Amino acid sequence: MEKVKSRFHREVLEVKGLGERMGYGSMMNVACVLWRQMLVESGGPESGAFIPAAVYELKKRDLVKVEKEIKRVDKMIQELLKVDL
């Protein structure tokens, strides 16, 4: 389990550094385009990739579920950034 935490911790730090260098919005847009391209090239559904969206763009019926998941993941990553592994 420690190796998984360490790998995830390294990934979080890499994404943080990249986002700070190129801008988080740009990073997310580029990653989504590359992901969709990879899916299409491998015969997968283009709709399998995430797309960047603002919370206000979501339907109200989905908002509670999405906000709960956002808080869960935010807390996990914020706690991880506090720890030196």
Helices and strands as residue ranges (DSSP letters): H 2-22, H 24-41, G 46-48, G 55-57, H 60-82
